[in-house]
Amino acid sequence: MERPLINPILSELLSSPKISDLCFNRHDEVYFNQGNGFERLPLSQLIFRTENEYKTFVLDEISRSGKTWDAKLPFLDTVFFGSHRAHIAFPPLSQNGIALSLRKLPSRNKNTPEEAQKQAVSRWESSHEAFSVLVDAIKNHETILFTGATGSGKTTLLNDLVSYIPKHERIITLEDTAELCPQHEHWLSLLSRTANADGFGTVTLRDLVRQTLRMKPDRILVGECRGDEVIDLLQALNTGHRGTLSTLHANSARDAIKRLELLALIAAKGTIPVNLIRELIANGVQKIVFLENRKITGMLQIQGFERDVIFTRPLIASFV
């Protein structure tokens, strides 16, 4: 199906290098973020004339992205235009109308590893020392968790560091929605899948982790640890699959350990004692990085485990 011409105002907002997020609360209530918080789009620059026009646009883009919408599933995650992660909330759960949130994805280009590394160094110039430590950790095949709030730069940093992985290594990314876009020669992307309208066909991140271990990965990249996949991932990290990179929402690097422990306990459903889970974390993860406003503001080195305690050392003292 040929895509109709995109509204020129929308096209300008989507292509602007300064705008990272674009949110529609309804057809005439649009906000954009250029890095200084959300600003409302003036009504004089209205993108859609009516709510029906806006709804048609959203449903058409969902179809083009390869997803379907059903009233049983009032929320949906997908990718619009091949360039923006999209989250949609439908009425009646969204009281204002269809709520659409767009987040610009890192772009994949044909840069050489050297060019990608040069761009990465420039992007993280304000965190130069911490970035250098992470480059060495990548080369040493360490497992790293990137933590912070939404929009803090976790995925961007992860993508930038992948360019330092040797080109002969095989990378497999596991995600719910395609966001990771590594500049690497040998990269395979796997996506989870929700159930269809009849309740069948679910493929979870936990399923993907288990299958990936049979696909001979040198590196596993997990878009976000947040569910049952954590317990399988920790077991993989303790059975020869070092060098894994993943993001995790947390308020600090130290809180990330607690959240990882909680997720593993929930996934294990009481079958694995907490001291063993802590040992799996201590032996499987080497570094935890905390980001805030696209700067590396905290980093922990996990040093070991003894008497139910995970020992850590701050590499960057603030926000750990």
N, C-alpha and C positions, 0 to 999 in steps of 0.2 A: 504494500500500500504506500503510495507516494505521499510524503509528508507535505501538508500545506505550508505556505510561507509563514514563518513565525513573526508575530507582531514585532515591528522594529524596536519598540521600547524594551520588550522582553529580550530580544536578541542582544541589545546593547548591554543590558544588565547581566546577562549570562556570560558574555564575552569579556566583560571588564576584568582586568587583572587585579583590581583592587577589591572586588566584591567576592567574599567567600561564602556568604549565606543569603538566601532569598526566601522569605516566608510569606505565604498567602493565608490570612485568616478567613478571607472570603474574597469575592472577585474585586471589590473596591477597597480592600484593606491589606496593603502590601508593604512589607518591611525589608530592608536590605542592610547588610553589615559590611563596612569597609575596614573593620578592625578597631573601631571606636564605639562599639555598641550599635544597636539597631536604630535606623532612621526610617521614618515613614515616607513612602513614595507619594508625592503630591497628587491630588485628584486630577490635576490638569494633565498628568501623564498616565491616565488610566489605561491599563493593558486590555482588560475585558470590559465590554459594555454592560453585560448582564451576567447574572449568576449561572444561567443556562449555558451561555457561551463558555464560561469558565469551566463548568462541569464537563462539557463536551471535550474541551481541551485536555483535561485531566484523564478522562476515560480513554481518549484516543492515545495518549502517551503511555498509559498503562498497557494497552494492547500492543503498541509498538515495542515496548520493553520486553515482551514475551510473558507478561504476567496476566492474571485474570483477577477480577474483583467479585466478591460475593457478599451478600448482606450478612452472612454468618461470620465473616472476617472483616470487621469494620476498620482494621488497620492494615497497612501494606507498606513494605519496603521494596524498593526497586531502584533502577537507574534510568534517568531521563536524558535524552539527547546523547547518550554515551559519555557524558562529561560531568553529570551531577547526580549524587545520591539523593533519592527522593523518599520521603516518608509522608504517607497520606493517612489522615484520619477522617472518617466519613460520619455524617449525621446518622442517628441522633446523638452519638457520643460526642461529636464536635458540635456544640450548640450554635456556633456562628455560621456554619456552613462547612464545605469541604476545606480542611486545613492541610495545606501543602507546604512542606519544608524541604528546601533544596540546599545541598552542601556541595560545593565544587570539589571534584576529585582531583588528585594529582594527575598530571598529564603524562602519558607515555610517549616519548619521542624516540628518534633514532640516534640519540647522542652516543658517542663512544663512552666506555667506562671512565676514561680520563676527563671527558667533558662533564659527565654527570657528577664526578667527584669534585670538580672545580666549582660547579654550581652549588653543591652541598656545603662546601667549605664557606662559600660566600653567604649562604642562607643562615648558617649557624655561627657567623662571625662573633656575635655577642656572647656565645657560649663556647668559644674556641677551645679552651683547655678541656672542658668536659667532652666536647665532640672528639677531640684527639684520643682521649681515653677510650671512648666507645669504638673508634676505628680499630684500635689495638685489640679490644675485646672481640670484635667481629673476626679479625684475622686469627685470633686464638681459639675460635670456635666456642665462645662462651654463650650461654643462654641468657637473654636479656628481656626483662619486662619493662614496658614503657607505660607509665601511669600519669594520671592527671584528669582534669575535667574535659568535657566536650569542647572541641575546638582549641585545645591547648597545644596541639602540634605533634601528638603521639604518632599518628599514621605518617605524617610528613617526614619525621625523623627516621622512623623505621624504613620507609622507602629510600631515603637518602643513604642510609647505611648499607643497604643491599648492594649498592654499586661497588662496595669494597669486598664483596664475596668473590672468590676466584671463579672465573668463567667456566671451569670444568665441573663445578659443583651443581647438583640438581636441586632446584628450589620448587617446593609445592606450597601454594597459598590456600588457606582454608577460611572461608568467610560466609556470612549470611547474605551480605550485599557486596558486590565487587567494588572495593575501594583501593586495595593494594595494587600498585602498578610499578613493580620493581624494574629498574634499568639493568636487566640481566639477560644473558643469552639463553640460558636453560631454565625456563620458568613455566610451570603448569599451574593453572588456577582451577580450584574446585569450589563449588557453591552449594550450600545447604538448600533444602526445598521444603516448603510448608505443604500441608495436606491439601488435596483438591476439594472440590465441593462435596464429595462423597466421604471425605475423611480419610482418604488413602494417599499413599505416595510420599509420606514424610521422610526426609533425609536430614538428620541433625548434624551439628558440628561434631558430636561424639561419634556418629557413624563415620564421618569423614576422617577423623583422627585415626580410627581403627583401620580403615582402608588404606590410608596414606602410608602406614607403617609397612605395608606390603608392596609399596611402589618405589622402594629404594631411594628415599629422599636423603640428600646430604643436609638440607636445611628445611625445617617446617616453619612456615609463617602463619600465625593464627591472627585473623583480623581483630578479634576481641575475645578474651576469656571471660565468660559470664555464666556458665551453666555446667551441665554434667560432663562436658568434654574435659574439664579440668583434671579429674581423677585419672583419665586415660593418658592425658598429656604428661602429668607428673610421672606416671609409670614409664612412659616412653623416654622421658628425660633421664631416668635412672637405669635405662637398659640400652645405652649406646647412642641415643639421638640428641647429642649435645648440639649447640648452635642454633637452637630454636629462638625465634623472636615473636613477641606477642604484645598486644596492648591490654590494659586493664584499668577500669575506672577506679580511682582511689583518691583520697584527700592528701596523701603524702606517700613517700616511698615506704615508710615503715607501716602505714596503714594497709598498703598493698599486700604485705605478708599476711596480715590478719584476714583480709578479704579472700585471698587465695586459699587460706586454711579453711575459712567458712564454706566457700564454694565446694571444696573437696569433701568436707564433712557431709554436706547436703547430698552430694553426688554418691558418696559411699553408703549413705543410709544406715549408718551405725555399724557397718561391717569392718571398718578400718579404724583403729584407735587414733586419737588425736596426736599422740606422740609419734606414731609412725608416719602420719601425714606431714608433721613438721620435719621429720627426718627426710622425707621425700623432697620437700621444698628446699631444705638446706643443701642436699646433695645434687639436686637437679637444676637449681637456678643460681647463677653467679652474680648478676647485677640487676638492680632495680633503679630505674630512672624516673624522676618526677619532673614534669613540665608544667609551666604556667605562662600563658600569653606568648606561646611559641619561643620560650627560653627554657634551657635546662637549669632548673633551680635546686635540684636535689639528686643525689645518687648514693646508693648503698651497695657495698660489696658484702655478699654473704660469705662468711668465713668458716662456718661449721655448725655442728649440732652436738650438744652434750646435756644430759639430764633434762630432757624435754625443752631445752632452750635453744633457739636459733641465734647464733652469734653473728653480728653484723658490724661493719666499720663504715662510717660516713666518708665518702670520697668528695662530696660537696656538702658542707655542713648545714646550709639553710634548707628548710622545708623537708627534712628527712623524718 
